Structures are given as structure tokens and as C-alpha cells.
């Protein structure tokens, strides 16, 4: 990769923005007011703004390996808290993608050193849904289903956070689980029925 080309690309991008709106960057510098918190994977093939067709300032973005929301991760917990309490986002999206390297690694028994504790969170998802996943004979189909179930569990982790629970008492915050299909380029809404899923466990995690 030519580093100098990156800066030339930046200059071209600035020019295009200013050609459309001479005050674009002046307005951008005034602050942010995004309606969406997007939690996605760090995979270089899966960009946030581009796949949603939105502009800078439209989404608050957090990315990590396999779009995880573990309650022990200070980074993602801080992002959720800031997005909900300070930016007052209206929607939180967890977006996974098929052929995710993190999910694939979690399906294997290899020792990956520092990654082991992180991947264990995905293996916990497999354990929770072991019966369904083991009933899928085709390995690729099982892999894709684990991607979907991982998104579902991370959405539940979002809903369980104190920040989201407290904010939900005074305003509506929608949580959505999506999957990006790299083969087609399409976003897929998993249409997860959180009310049904949480009905049996909400008393455990509910905060007064």
C-alpha cells in the first residue's frame, strides 16, 4: 500500500466534499448527533458507514473482533454508555458478517494465545446453542448459523447493560441484529424477537 496515495485520496475526498458544500467541514466540526450506535467486526472487508450508505456524523461506531459485547470489556461498555447517555442514540445495531474469522477460529480447538479469552466468549455462545448447532450437519451452514447466534447473544448483552436499561425507562431505544453477507453485499436483518428471548431471564438482569 502506498502511504502517499492515501493522503492524495484524502485530498480528493476533501475537494469533493467542499465542491458539494463549502461549509461541510465547518459544520462537521460543530459536533456530532448520530442516531445510531453501530457495533461491528474489525474485519477489513466490513466497513460501517459504506455498507449502510451513510455519511460521517451519522453513526457512532465501535468495532472489534467478531462484534462482541462482553460485559468485562471496558472499551465496548464505555462506548455503549457514552452513546446512550451522552449522544442519546435512538438505535443500537450489532452487525456480524458471514465468513467471520473470529467466529471460525472459535469453532476450532487451536491455541491462539492472547486471543483465547476473547474467543471463549464466542465458544460460550456455541455452548448455549450447542443442541441447535450440532444438529446442522453441513459445516459451512453451522458456521453461518453461529455468526447469526453470536449477533443475537451480543444484542442481548447490549440490552442487559445498565445504561440501556436506565435509558429505556424514559425513551425508546431500538436494538437490532444484522448480518452482512460478503458474497452478495447485502445487509440482512435477523428480526430477532428479543421480547420472547428475554421473557425467561429478564428478572435476573432487570435493574430497578
Secondary structure, DSSP 8 states (H G I E B T S, - for coil): --HHHHHHHHHHHHHHHHHH-TTHHHHHTT----SEEEEEE--TT--SHHHHT--TTSEEEEEETTS---TT-HHHHHHHHHHHHTS--SEEEEEEETT-HHHHHHTS----GGGHHHHHHHHHHHHHTHHHHHT--SHHHHHHHHHHHHHHHHHHHHHHSHHHHHHHTTS--EEEEEEEETTTTEEEE----HHHHHTTTHHHH---
